[in-house]
Amino acid sequence: MSAHTDEKAARALLVRTARSLFTRSLTHGSTGNLSVRLADGTLLLTPTGSSLGTVEETDLSRTDLTGRHLDGPRPTKEAFLHAAFYRARPTAHAVVHLHSTHAAAVSCLADLNPADALPPLTAYYAMRVGTLPLLPYHAPGDSSLEPLAERTARDHHAVLLANHGPVVAGASLEQAADAIEELEETAKLHLLLRGHATRPLTPEQAAALAPTFS
């Protein structure tokens, strides 16, 4: 999917996706935020303090690519992260950030590889996520993370925020949501398998499946 040309359809898709993620417990309370890039280059985002389970189409915020608020309610305090990903990845048209339980749990572990926080345990993880850099802890809404996020996003469409959760960009909202769900399932597998000998994909197998989108 290219940039959303129909704002009404984009609003409906954002709300539909938000509801789906919330009702399947991939986020909770007022955590998590979604965005899409519209055809005019502006961003449509879920607002600050909102629940993905109850947000409505009329509640959505709009910013520009610098994160400047243009209209609608005040955007999520992590709007700068979304803007950073879009600037870094011109072919990305959606960004999803969740506090999904297992990915957030992995983000709290002490022994993570900062260059790649999760092993490629399955082919679908290798295809939809690839490598997953761990970005150092910043308080939610701390915009000093923005330059690092933008630099990292130039080479990676998915990152894990330490003690926080994942951020994933995609060529469409459906693609970004699918990838972040695959990330959550792999985090769950990783935790289930801790203490057991595992057989991840080899570097060659993972490279052959590495995502090429956005």
Steps between C-alpha positions, in 0.01 A plus 500: 500500500630847414428820689141526614317715245162484673513654846159365596610144417829556686314611813275194483799269454688654794203454733430147375862399553513665843190306609643173370830544685326598823235227504771237446699634798794621292473827691319613813364807676608815319827351370605467137458730202450468125547729203470512123657734247242671279548587133576864584791389722329578830458237771178378658560369855316377806482777763672525835334325792265299280425128515533303179185323616281810495663754265264634232563631149426856611758471782803469273778758486696634206865607497761581239825307449673698772233393751342848507132482601277619214145418608281270703564406865853512637693206348666218689805622692701257287402674175868592457585127468246456224630807317859375535411167339319667210790736432746210509286270286334683208314184389345443845133595521417373850660470843378289793633529856374262769578402860415137419571278800768263373691753292497741794624217725787426262586873497568474876747209478860569597673278246368633170714558193450873430552440129232230482282441804320183383631190322333395172314205649254469212496568128209744535693709752796513260266603217293761683744645752860403420744660743373689806732765648451586868490876564614611847243602759339843475194607696179490291472822304871588539574655161877465551444149361393644164841534326604146598165358392526672163856377440409145597183499291699568183621139512231329710121518473459357853664596830453405864501781757669389822257452792220612272397312184528466121458752217445367147455680168345348189396578147141476626329490836410137443866416436624687806237335721584152366870559566452624856275200575770267368751682720275449804459127428876457459559683829257254661687205349831646614378523860346153490827355376736676743713236668453258210741441214350660189562464129437843340525546126860524383624844389478377140143376544394824669670716235319315223169600660588851612222756437554749221192722546493861622 
